[in-house]
């Protein structure tokens, strides 16, 4: 299902920043430095298993859990 990458990135940023808009830019920079540019993905971007795994790994390294039972983001 297209758009999972964008949804995962958005969720990662949401969890990492906890609503602090001042942390959005540094979080995006961190993602870019790890090989995922958030601005390159939108809701129509095709799902790439390599990128999806990279995002999951980054989230785990940050101590975050992307998937939850109430998420309607997709199957990641």
Secondary structure, DSSP 8 states (H G I E B T S, - for coil): -TTHHHHHHHHHHHHHHTT-GGGHHHHHHHHHHTT--GGG--TT----HHHHHHHHHHHHHTT-----TT--S---
